[in-house]
Amino acid sequence: NAGVTQTPKFRVLKTGQSMTLLCAQDMNHEYMYWYRQDPGMGLRLIHYSVGEGTTAKGEVPDGYNVSRLKKQNFLLGLESAAPSQTSVYFCASSSGTDSYEQYFGPGTRLTVT
Amino acid sequence: AQSVAQPEDQVNVAEGNPLTVKCTYSVSGNPYLFWYVQYPNRGLQFLLKYITGDNLVKGSYGFEAEFNKSQTSFHLKKPSALVSDSALYFCAVRDMWSGNTPLVFGKGTRLSVIA
């Protein structure tokens, strides 16, 4: 079991460029999440999905889009990157049953110049 | 609405001493409570959780947490701190009856164990 994987691990973008971050899980989890982590801000939820084909906004959705075309994958897109989106991005998944314990990926460090 | 507070940004403790990392929560109904740990340049790792039952929950690496309903707290504890416990700790909560809503995380507490 690989658990939750994220690609890429690091990325540098110029302002205005676009990119997609990929999250994959092999635990057959229904729920998937995208967070960003900034110093002093803790974890902030960007978007989440409660099942294939569904997405919902979190606390800080502006400037991001997501898609969940397959149950095991959750994509986070930045259409026009801004320096304010410089952050570490974490993906997580959970079964959606029992206690909703979340399992996290290793993170993607994104720098926008 | 659900919320969680970690009142200390930083906790310093000497190796071998007991440690406590504080967490208080607010939910409408009954809480599910979690502690996660994050080591440098890594993702969050699950430590322990309270769902129901015994108020004292034991988790990984010798950590435990006590659920106190009257004080709406879920403090993380360890009897004897190790230098390797130095990390960022997150408390999280969700209301048992909140449907599909995700966990709500605190801002994190940085634990520094000094040799």
Interface residues (C-beta under 8 A of the other chain):
Chain A: V4 Y31 Y33 G40 M41 G42 L43 L45 Y48 V50 A56 G58 F90 A92 G96 D98 S99 Y100 E101 Q102 Y103 F104 G105 P106 G107
Chain B: D9 Y32 F34 Y36 N41 R42 G43 L44 Q45 F46 K49 I51 F90 A92 R94 N100 P102 L103 F105 G106 K107 G108
